[in-house]
Amino acid sequence: MEELFNLFNKCLEVINNGLKTGAFPETSRQYIQRLGRSIEETLKVLDIVTEENTIQTGISSSSRGAVYNLRRAFYATLSRLEKEKGIDRQKSIEVWKSFVGKLIDFINNKGISEAPMKIVMSFNIVSEDGIKYINIDKAEILFFELEGVEELSNQ
């Protein structure tokens, strides 16, 4: 994976240097700029999905499905960490409930609740007054929009 990151970064460097120096013909400049933005976006997504201490969903058809899958993944992770690291279940659930309410409000306010999405939630294990629990840092929402419509006629 590291080799892939390095190759993408080299491509991005060549694109950015070429755009600065005017090395690309004007007719292809906008396509090369779009390619650079696409590579940057791909690197960002790869960085998000390969982070450690995350709970991730697959791509769901809407926010309702994504939150449901995130809930299932959270409780599975909680059960595993409860056994492995002595995580306090009740405190972790309190944090989860508080966070998921904010997450749902955020998704609704952004107007992306009906979009297909994947949620990547980052967490760490915190110890407070001798109690270890899962503390949620953030959630990153990868949502997908319609890119176009193609039609195949059988006539």
Backbone torsions as a table, in degrees:
resi	resn	phi	psi	omega
1	MET	NA	-37.1	180.0
2	GLU	-62.2	-37.6	178.8
3	GLU	-63.1	-39.2	177.9
4	LEU	-63.2	-44.8	176.9
5	PHE	-58.3	-44.7	-179.3
6	ASN	-62.5	-43.0	179.3
7	LEU	-64.2	-43.7	177.4
8	PHE	-61.5	-42.6	-179.8
9	ASN	-65.5	-37.4	176.4
10	LYS	-64.2	-44.4	177.1
11	CYS	-59.1	-44.5	179.8
12	LEU	-62.2	-40.0	178.0
13	GLU	-63.4	-44.5	178.5
14	VAL	-62.7	-42.8	179.5
15	ILE	-62.7	-49.7	-177.7
16	ASN	-63.4	-42.3	177.8
17	ASN	-64.6	-42.1	178.6
18	GLY	-63.6	-38.0	178.3
19	LEU	-68.5	-39.1	179.5
20	LYS	-66.2	-40.8	-175.3
21	THR	-88.8	-6.3	-179.5
22	GLY	73.9	28.9	-176.7
23	ALA	-74.3	-15.7	-178.2
24	PHE	-99.5	143.9	176.8
25	PRO	-62.0	146.6	-177.9
26	GLU	-58.4	-31.3	-178.7
27	THR	-67.2	-24.5	-179.3
28	SER	-109.4	-1.2	-175.5
29	ARG	-57.4	-47.2	-177.1
30	GLN	-66.3	-33.3	178.4
31	TYR	-70.0	-37.1	178.1
32	ILE	-69.9	-37.7	175.4
33	GLN	-61.9	-43.1	178.9
34	ARG	-63.5	-39.9	176.9
35	LEU	-61.4	-43.0	177.9
36	GLY	-60.2	-44.5	178.6
37	ARG	-63.8	-38.5	179.3
38	SER	-65.0	-41.7	178.0
39	ILE	-64.6	-42.8	177.8
40	GLU	-60.0	-44.4	179.6
41	GLU	-64.2	-41.7	178.6
42	THR	-62.2	-43.8	177.8
43	LEU	-61.3	-40.7	179.3
44	LYS	-63.0	-44.8	-179.7
45	VAL	-65.5	-43.9	178.4
46	LEU	-61.4	-38.5	177.9
47	ASP	-63.6	-42.0	-179.9
48	ILE	-64.0	-49.4	-172.6
49	VAL	-77.8	-10.6	178.7
50	THR	-104.9	5.9	177.7
51	GLU	-64.6	151.4	174.6
52	GLU	-84.1	164.7	180.0
53	ASN	53.3	53.4	175.3
54	THR	-125.3	155.3	170.8
55	ILE	-119.6	123.8	-172.9
56	GLN	-125.0	148.8	172.5
57	THR	-101.3	164.3	166.8
58	GLY	-77.7	-175.4	176.3
59	ILE	-77.7	124.4	-179.1
60	SER	-109.6	158.4	-175.7
61	SER	-74.2	-17.7	178.0
62	SER	-158.1	175.9	179.9
63	SER	-65.8	-34.0	-179.5
64	ARG	-60.1	-46.3	178.0
65	GLY	-66.6	-39.7	-179.2
66	ALA	-65.6	-43.0	179.4
67	VAL	-67.0	-39.3	177.0
68	TYR	-60.2	-46.9	179.2
69	ASN	-66.4	-35.6	177.0
70	LEU	-65.6	-40.0	177.9
71	ARG	-60.6	-46.6	178.9
72	ARG	-60.8	-43.5	-179.6
73	ALA	-67.1	-37.6	178.1
74	PHE	-61.6	-49.3	-178.2
75	TYR	-66.4	-33.4	175.8
76	ALA	-66.2	-43.5	178.3
77	THR	-65.6	-42.0	178.7
78	LEU	-60.0	-44.9	179.9
79	SER	-61.8	-41.9	179.3
80	ARG	-65.5	-46.5	-178.1
81	LEU	-71.0	-27.2	176.0
82	GLU	-62.4	-42.0	179.3
83	LYS	-75.5	-44.5	-174.1
84	GLU	-76.2	-40.1	-171.1
85	LYS	-123.7	5.5	177.1
86	GLY	69.4	36.6	179.9
87	ILE	-70.2	139.3	177.4
88	ASP	-77.6	118.2	-175.1
89	ARG	-66.0	-48.0	-175.0
90	GLN	-63.2	-45.6	179.9
91	LYS	-64.2	-40.9	178.6
92	SER	-63.8	-39.5	179.0
93	ILE	-66.9	-38.8	176.1
94	GLU	-58.4	-46.1	179.1
95	VAL	-62.7	-44.2	179.4
96	TRP	-58.4	-50.4	-177.2
97	LYS	-61.3	-40.8	177.9
98	SER	-63.8	-44.3	-177.4
99	PHE	-69.8	-42.7	-175.0
100	VAL	-65.3	-32.2	175.3
101	GLY	-63.1	-43.9	177.3
102	LYS	-64.3	-39.1	-179.6
103	LEU	-62.4	-46.4	-179.6
104	ILE	-63.8	-43.6	177.2
105	ASP	-60.9	-42.1	-179.9
106	PHE	-61.2	-48.2	-179.9
107	ILE	-60.6	-44.7	179.7
108	ASN	-65.1	-41.7	180.0
109	ASN	-65.8	-32.4	178.2
110	LYS	-78.3	-11.6	178.3
111	GLY	72.6	29.1	-177.8
112	ILE	-115.0	18.5	-173.9
113	SER	-65.8	-24.9	-179.3
114	GLU	-96.7	-1.2	-178.6
115	ALA	-82.2	144.1	171.3
116	PRO	-59.4	141.1	-176.4
117	MET	-154.8	161.7	173.5
118	LYS	-126.9	137.4	178.8
119	ILE	-116.2	131.3	176.1
120	VAL	-118.4	111.7	-177.8
121	MET	-104.7	124.8	179.3
122	SER	-96.3	140.5	-179.7
123	PHE	-142.7	166.5	168.7
124	ASN	-140.8	166.3	179.7
125	ILE	-99.8	123.4	-175.7
126	VAL	-113.5	143.9	175.1
127	SER	-115.6	123.3	-177.7
128	GLU	-137.7	120.7	-178.0
129	ASP	54.0	38.7	178.3
130	GLY	78.0	6.1	179.8
131	ILE	-109.6	123.1	176.7
132	LYS	-96.2	133.5	179.5
133	TYR	-148.3	165.5	177.6
134	ILE	-82.3	122.6	175.8
135	ASN	-110.3	125.4	-176.8
136	ILE	-88.4	125.2	-179.6
137	ASP	-85.1	-49.8	-175.2
138	LYS	-165.7	166.8	171.3
139	ALA	-130.0	135.2	175.7
140	GLU	-111.8	129.1	-174.1
141	ILE	-109.4	117.0	175.3
142	LEU	-98.4	109.7	-178.7
143	PHE	-115.8	153.4	-171.0
144	PHE	-121.7	135.4	179.9
145	GLU	-114.9	163.3	178.1
146	LEU	-64.9	127.2	-179.6
147	GLU	-96.0	-15.2	-179.9
148	GLY	161.3	177.9	179.9
149	VAL	-128.0	128.2	175.6
150	GLU	-116.5	143.1	-179.2
151	GLU	-125.5	134.8	174.5
152	LEU	-117.6	116.8	179.6
153	SER	-96.0	144.3	-179.4
154	ASN	-97.4	30.0	-177.1
155	GLN	-115.5	NA	NA
